[in-house]
Amino acid sequence: MILSMTGYGSANIERGDFFCHVEIRSVNNRFLKAVVRVPDEVADTEVEIEKQLRAKLGRGSIGVTVVLRTPGTLSAAPVNQQAAESYLQHMLSLQRLLPPASQSMASIDLALLLTLPGVCAPVPQNEAQTQQARDMVLETFDKALNLLVQMRQREGQALWEDLQVHLQRIETALENVRAQAPLVARQYHEKLRVRVMQMVAESKLSLHDNDLLREVVLFTDRCDISEELTRMAGHLRQFTDTCRDETQAGRKLDFIAQEMLREANTIGSKAGDGGIVRSIVDIKGAIDRIKEQIQNVE
């Protein structure tokens, strides 16, 4: 069954002084693009996270955010006073360059000062704590990823249900086209016969039935849409089978929909009948909706 590229998953794990929260968001993209944000102390988990994403997801723009609290983050980080004073002097110098009326508005934010590079040194952790943090991040990520996959499956089911509505709309319109197609030649034959009889009566020329029949046969050949109808039916079956049997089907479905649109355009141009053209307009509208929906199929 098809999968949606839209999804969300989040998970928390807390054990003693360790806490981890992971959020994963997914939206549609032509390829698999991952942006992973992890704390510096577990930066080496990013490689494994991306590996797991590529193993379970085929396409989509994926954003992963990891929030981690460890015994080290609970302790006060030592402040590099020399670095802080240097930053502060630069801030005060910039403040004095402002017009007097603006200096009072340009306040110095101490919280921002503490986040500047080199001001606060991270509290070192022992290897056991670091490994525990790594394991917790990957465990939490795995839970969040499973929830994301489940949501993409549910969204994929909803997409399939919507696609079936438009496929049925196309099938109904095709039935109308099949019913109307044989009438086109007969209607043309009758119209042509009436017009020719009028012209013959006015010009006193003779016309054999074979001449009229030959013209009707030529017209019938030009407007024959049986091959296009057969190919369209095949495209519909292939589209349905692909949705049911494949998970990473987005690109293939887009190609099939494009072929369906091409056949619909050919039928509309060859048929030359108002009723058939109206059915083709309905078919093309359904195909447009299908093409919109499958942009979110993995």
MARBAKE-568606 format. One line per field, with one value per residue (C-alpha): residue number from 1; y, x, z. Coordinates in Angstrom, 3 decimals, padded with zeros to 6 digits. Layout:
% residues N
pos	NUM  ...
c2	Y  ...
c1	X  ...
c3	Z  ...
END
This chain:
% residues 298
pos	1  2  3  4  5  6  7  8  9  10  11  12  13  14  15  16  17  18  19  20  21  22  23  24  25  26  27  28  29  30  31  32  33  34  35  36  37  38  39  40  41  42  43  44  45  46  47  48  49  50  51  52  53  54  55  56  57  58  59  60  61  62  63  64  65  66  67  68  69  70  71  72  73  74  75  76  77  78  79  80  81  82  83  84  85  86  87  88  89  90  91  92  93  94  95  96  97  98  99  100  101  102  103  104  105  106  107  108  109  110  111  112  113  114  115  116  117  118  119  120  121  122  123  124  125  126  127  128  129  130  131  132  133  134  135  136  137  138  139  140  141  142  143  144  145  146  147  148  149  150  151  152  153  154  155  156  157  158  159  160  161  162  163  164  165  166  167  168  169  170  171  172  173  174  175  176  177  178  179  180  181  182  183  184  185  186  187  188  189  190  191  192  193  194  195  196  197  198  199  200  201  202  203  204  205  206  207  208  209  210  211  212  213  214  215  216  217  218  219  220  221  222  223  224  225  226  227  228  229  230  231  232  233  234  235  236  237  238  239  240  241  242  243  244  245  246  247  248  249  250  251  252  253  254  255  256  257  258  259  260  261  262  263  264  265  266  267  268  269  270  271  272  273  274  275  276  277  278  279  280  281  282  283  284  285  286  287  288  289  290  291  292  293  294  295  296  297  298
c2	000.000  003.527  005.682  009.409  011.590  013.640  012.470  013.253  011.205  012.090  010.106  010.674  008.500  009.433  007.382  008.971  012.130  011.275  012.575  012.503  013.898  013.300  014.895  013.860  015.774  014.740  016.589  015.845  016.124  014.629  012.940  011.969  015.020  014.854  017.648  016.218  018.384  016.624  017.990  018.211  015.589  012.922  014.315  010.914  009.539  011.637  009.077  006.223  008.373  009.179  005.502  004.478  007.191  005.909  002.324  003.049  006.052  006.358  010.020  013.182  016.165  014.947  017.095  015.443  017.363  015.769  017.341  015.723  016.252  014.478  014.783  017.118  019.499  019.641  020.991  024.631  025.105  027.052  030.554  031.747  035.197  036.519  035.614  037.046  040.364  040.593  040.108  042.623  045.316  044.893  045.184  048.363  049.875  049.196  050.627  053.913  054.278  054.542  057.920  058.908  058.404  054.803  053.756  053.083  050.787  048.732  046.785  044.010  040.560  038.498  035.323  035.875  036.607  033.182  031.430  032.985  030.649  030.114  031.764  028.583  025.388  022.147  019.980  016.887  013.521  010.182  007.603  005.561  008.578  009.481  005.952  005.927  009.212  007.827  004.688  006.727  009.043  006.122  004.292  007.391  008.092  004.539  004.970  008.325  006.921  004.015  006.477  008.564  005.496  004.535  008.010  007.916  004.590  006.048  009.096  006.795  004.868  008.150  009.144  005.796  006.202  009.649  008.392  005.641  008.281  009.986  006.673  005.707  009.104  008.390  004.897  006.238  008.878  006.248  004.108  007.098  007.532  003.833  004.073  007.230  006.290  003.935  006.590  009.176  007.486  006.842  010.436  011.659  009.329  010.741  014.371  013.813  012.068  014.936  017.569  015.656  015.065  018.772  019.586  016.950  018.287  021.820  020.947  018.068  015.881  012.130  010.427  006.735  005.195  003.849  007.382  008.298  005.106  005.680  009.129  007.711  004.983  007.572  009.640  006.568  005.747  009.288  009.371  005.772  005.878  002.163  001.882  004.920  003.489  000.176  001.895  004.089  000.995  -000.543  002.585  002.509  -001.132  -000.424  002.612  000.588  -002.358  -000.020  001.652  -001.708  -003.545  -000.946  001.396  003.741  004.348  008.138  008.601  005.647  006.887  010.327  008.792  006.702  009.750  011.666  008.847  008.849  012.576  012.081  009.438  011.648  014.533  012.248  010.923  014.438  015.655  012.605  012.061  015.389  014.807  017.164  014.412  012.686  015.988  016.690  013.282  013.960  017.276  015.348  012.766  015.438  017.133  013.842  013.258  016.732  015.921  012.614  014.363  016.789  013.979  011.781  014.623  013.548  009.817  008.369
c1	000.000  001.182  002.688  002.337  005.413  003.635  004.059  005.067  006.461  007.736  008.912  010.315  012.453  013.449  015.732  017.087  019.007  018.821  015.982  015.625  012.944  012.948  010.684  010.591  008.649  008.237  006.889  006.999  010.185  011.381  014.243  015.153  016.543  017.303  018.196  019.277  019.852  021.496  023.359  027.134  027.809  026.063  026.961  028.245  024.668  023.800  025.338  023.257  020.115  020.546  021.246  017.967  016.060  017.326  016.521  012.868  011.968  012.198  011.472  010.596  012.097  012.800  013.568  014.878  015.287  016.857  016.637  018.867  019.309  022.178  023.899  026.375  023.688  022.175  025.434  026.384  028.806  031.977  032.104  035.189  035.320  037.996  035.937  032.766  034.499  035.867  032.411  030.954  033.514  032.716  028.991  029.513  031.648  028.907  026.308  028.263  028.235  024.459  022.650  021.971  018.234  018.788  021.403  018.844  016.914  019.991  020.225  022.773  021.251  023.308  021.469  022.581  026.122  026.312  025.424  028.276  031.133  033.756  031.851  030.528  032.546  030.526  030.765  032.789  031.043  032.637  032.511  029.801  027.491  028.232  027.442  024.229  023.238  023.988  021.945  019.031  019.058  018.981  016.304  014.104  014.712  013.680  010.362  009.702  010.611  008.188  005.417  006.317  006.145  002.761  001.396  002.733  000.935  -002.352  -001.976  -001.178  -004.409  -006.340  -004.651  -005.576  -009.222  -009.298  -007.557  -010.159  -012.890  -011.149  -010.344  -014.015  -014.908  -012.608  -014.051  -017.614  -016.718  -014.962  -018.110  -019.993  -017.352  -017.550  -021.324  -021.223  -018.348  -020.347  -023.026  -020.600  -020.137  -023.873  -024.714  -022.083  -023.473  -026.965  -025.825  -023.628  -026.431  -028.853  -026.335  -025.279  -028.876  -029.543  -026.472  -027.382  -030.912  -029.652  -026.921  -028.749  -025.653  -025.763  -024.216  -023.857  -024.298  -020.745  -019.383  -021.239  -020.176  -016.522  -016.610  -018.194  -015.528  -012.760  -014.354  -014.751  -011.057  -010.065  -012.213  -011.625  -010.680  -010.791  -007.009  -006.919  -009.772  -007.923  -004.712  -006.611  -008.185  -004.713  -003.353  -006.189  -005.442  -001.725  -002.368  -004.602  -002.178  000.735  -001.150  -002.025  001.261  004.029  005.080  007.529  005.291  005.083  007.263  005.670  002.154  003.060  004.243  001.061  -001.121  000.763  000.114  -003.582  -003.740  -002.084  -004.643  -007.505  -006.256  -006.011  -009.546  -010.917  -009.215  -010.177  -013.762  -015.196  -018.412  -019.843  -020.902  -017.529  -015.702  -017.719  -016.750  -013.096  -013.238  -014.460  -011.685  -009.001  -010.333  -010.069  -006.532  -005.496  -006.755  -004.871  -001.650  -002.045  -002.550  000.322  002.788  002.588  003.005  006.392
c3	000.000  -000.744  001.998  002.545  002.908  005.589  009.151  012.724  015.563  019.032  022.037  025.541  027.779  031.335  033.574  036.739  035.822  032.109  029.921  026.143  023.834  020.061  017.464  013.794  011.149  007.531  004.482  000.768  -001.261  -004.545  -002.694  000.880  002.637  006.363  008.780  012.156  015.234  018.179  021.229  020.889  023.554  021.417  017.990  016.871  016.962  013.911  011.542  012.969  012.945  009.243  008.526  010.180  008.309  004.967  005.928  006.745  004.571  000.812  000.143  002.029  003.776  007.319  010.346  013.530  016.795  019.881  023.350  025.970  029.695  031.429  034.840  033.143  031.890  035.370  036.803  036.492  033.622  034.531  033.027  031.182  032.790  030.435  027.348  028.895  029.736  026.190  024.674  027.156  026.262  022.579  023.298  025.360  022.595  020.051  022.414  022.713  018.921  018.928  019.192  022.843  022.396  021.264  023.843  026.560  024.214  023.275  026.521  026.981  027.478  029.945  028.949  025.373  026.567  028.240  024.973  022.988  021.963  024.643  027.511  029.147  029.019  028.981  032.064  031.157  031.458  032.030  029.232  030.956  031.132  027.512  026.330  028.359  026.734  023.244  023.884  025.214  022.183  019.739  021.713  021.867  018.190  017.271  019.091  017.430  014.003  014.396  015.269  012.219  009.960  011.421  010.726  007.158  006.718  008.002  005.779  002.864  003.470  003.465  000.195  -001.364  -000.358  -001.953  -005.101  -005.476  -005.676  -008.599  -010.304  -010.137  -011.570  -014.531  -015.015  -015.036  -017.620  -019.763  -019.738  -021.131  -023.830  -024.775  -025.049  -027.166  -029.486  -031.813  -032.257  -033.605  -036.994  -037.400  -036.558  -038.992  -041.680  -041.262  -041.215  -044.261  -046.156  -045.537  -046.592  -049.705  -050.753  -050.477  -052.576  -055.187  -055.458  -055.938  -058.458  -060.199  -059.850  -059.250  -056.210  -055.553  -052.108  -052.354  -052.482  -049.316  -047.593  -048.487  -046.867  -043.722  -043.513  -043.797  -041.031  -038.839  -039.205  -038.261  -035.134  -033.986  -030.290  -029.493  -029.037  -026.747  -024.652  -024.334  -023.247  -020.773  -019.197  -018.914  -017.240  -014.699  -013.825  -013.528  -011.328  -008.985  -008.822  -008.075  -005.217  -003.681  -004.144  -003.812  -001.002  -002.746  -005.755  -006.049  -009.145  -010.948  -010.208  -011.498  -014.786  -015.159  -014.478  -017.168  -019.649  -018.718  -019.399  -022.794  -023.795  -022.614  -024.750  -027.795  -027.296  -026.955  -030.125  -032.239  -031.156  -032.283  -030.347  -027.736  -025.339  -025.488  -025.042  -021.874  -020.499  -021.338  -019.470  -016.411  -016.845  -017.101  -013.965  -012.056  -013.371  -012.217  -008.713  -008.806  -009.840  -006.927  -004.423  -005.571  -005.030  -001.375  -002.070  -001.119
END
